[in-house]
Amino acid sequence: MKCDTAVVIANWNGKEYLKDCFDSLLGQTQKNFKIIFVDNGSDDGSVDFVQENYSETDIISLEKNTGFAKGYNIGIKKALED
């Protein structure tokens, strides 16, 4: 299914906030969207948490923290490719 919207989440060691973030997104009435999760080299288990609990998410796992803007730019590039 072609989606209308992509939500890009840039993350660095924010595992404690991810459940609320994802549950809020998935609980809304608009369902025609995809989530792109860009992890900036976290070491807190963020990527594993998203893989285990939100498997429909596109995950981009970066080796190091590239910063806020570059993380989002990578996610936006992925969204536009799709």
Summary of the structure (lengths in Angstrom):
residues: 82
radius of gyration: 12.2
end to end distance: 11.4
largest distance: 34.8
contacts: 214
relative contact order: 0.26
helix: 41%
strand: 24%
